[in-house]
Amino acid sequence: MQLTPSAHVDTFTRDHLPPADQWPTLEFTLPELQYPEQLNAATALIDQPTARFGADRPALRTPDGVIWSYGQLLEHANQVARVLTEDHGIVPGNRVLLRGPNNPWIVAAWLGVLKAGAVVVTTMPLLRAPEIAKLIGLTKPSLAITDHRFADEMDTAATAAELPVLSYGSDAATDLVALAAAKPGTFENVATAADDVALLGPTSGTTGTPKVTMHFHRDVLANADTFARHLLEPTPDDVFAGSPPLAFTFGLGGLVVFPLYFGASALLTERAAPVELAERAAEAGATVLFTAPTAYRAIIKADRADLLSRLRLGVSAGEHLSQQTWEAVEEASGLRLVDGIGATEMLHVFISAAGDAIHPGAVGVPVPGYRATILDVDGNEAADGEPGRLAVIGPTGCRYLDDPRQANYVCNGWNVTGDTFLRDAEGYFVYQARSDNMIVSSGYNIGAPEVEAAIDQHEDVLENAVVARPDEERGSVVCAFIVLREGVTGDAAKRKEIQDFVKATIAPYKYPRDVRFVDELPRNPSGKLQHFRLRESLQTGQHSELAGAGQA
């Protein structure tokens, strides 16, 4: 592994790449993946498209009618880069943490950080202060940029780390928007190396410590030149819309990278229920929608299939898309959903199918530029029809920031995703289950141990265990088995109290929707908690008498 000379003055990310012998195999088999040694992703995403497609072409839209053209987005991104470098002393390689919902200014900030040669640290706006503090400790940012409406938790986390915070969207004279308005709208992008780190993307893990994925400037473009180019085939007339936050790489690709790279526009919706999202997308003339199977099911159940029938493409990822849901959407709307599996470690979708190549019930085949296989328990390639661990190789791959779990994800050069699949006789990959105790609910990845740790903080909880319970609407929901301290009654009021406590402790979407009070938890002779027995009990209905009262 030979890296090109870095443009980073702050060498933190280069210094904390995984050891060379733990890297996955990287392959650049397509002509469009042959990137120059010097590459700044922001140049390819806003400077070049503005020159190619015109400064007046719409780039970003909001439901309230705001439209930023490519020229305006370029100007604001340049101004942000100037604020970072001139007012805050950001140098290439520094990390800048971003926190905010999907709106134009978070995109301008994202591009501005890249232009300055710095590294974006993406965070979910719903994270609580302790969760943000963990990410600050791992990534060592020099500055945080936050939407002013989400500043409280950010300020709490940043104070302990003595991290400067810059807010945007308020009326303050020190607001990023005001500071940017005083700057010229030009900036000379830093000539970063194609293999300089551009993005640190945290992924919810199965322990309380997040894993932080490291992505190069070329990686940001590689997903556009594989999945987007070959399966979505975007045109400048497309309007992209979707529900995933930009802190998720699914949302970053679908709502920023893909539309900008191909001269299209994106509708940025801060928050909307599925039907409202579809209505807003229709009003904006959206042609491509990115969301989870949960949302597509909700739209169909609300008898609003007409909203989907207007789309050119509906992309489903973030959780398993069942054949029943796929068929229901097609029958009701005529839309043939493009299913896909991706990973934060790989940045975006690497197995999918579109159009006539879709096989309902199967996710698809490797996206051009990638190859995949199924590994058995010994790490050997399994025969067709045999379930095993999904493994993939392509132009992107797993690189964790200074994390021993790197060795668990990469096996003999393969990126092993933690999903159990099988490959059928036609070469299509069919999802079976998650291989670990990650809970995927409505497209959100939720680490069970993190929820357990939050529940344990409640004064009435003696111990608890969290697993995924299958759910028709959400794919899975967080199910908590809780042993209360002696003398405490496990009733509906206590259940709600614990749920509200968890919502106030960690991101609200992680709370246990299903709470079941039990006398004891299953353990093996050595005392190790047996989560698999709890999952089995959900399948056999052993705790069914509690299910009705336990769900919220």
ABEGO torsion letter per residue (X at the ends): XBBBBBABABAAAAAABBBAAABBBBBBABAAABBBABBBAAAAAAAAAAAAAEAABBABBBAAGBBBBAAAAAAAAAAAAAAAAAAAGBBBGBBBBBBEBBBAAAAAAAAAAAAAGBBBBBBBAABBAAAAAAAAAAAGBABBBBBAAAAAAAAAAAAAAGBBBBBBGBABAABAAAAAAABBABBBBBBBBAABBABBBBBBBABABBBBBBBBAAAAAAAAABAAAAAAGBBAABBBBEABBAABAAAAAAAAAAAAAAGBBBBBBABBBAAAAAAAAAAAGBABBBBBAAAAAAAAAAGAAAAAAABABBBBBGBBBBAAAAAAAAAAAGBBBBBBBBBAAAGBBABBBBEAABBBGBAEBBBBGBBBBBBBAAGBBBBBGBBBBBBBBBABBBBBBGBAAAAAABBGGBBBAGBBBBBBAAGBBBBABBABABBBBGGBBBBAAAAAAAAAABAABABBBBBBBBBAAAGBBBBBBBBBBBGBBBBAAAAAAAAAAAAAABBAAABBABBBBBABBBBBAAGBBBAAAAAAAAAAGAAAAAAAAABX
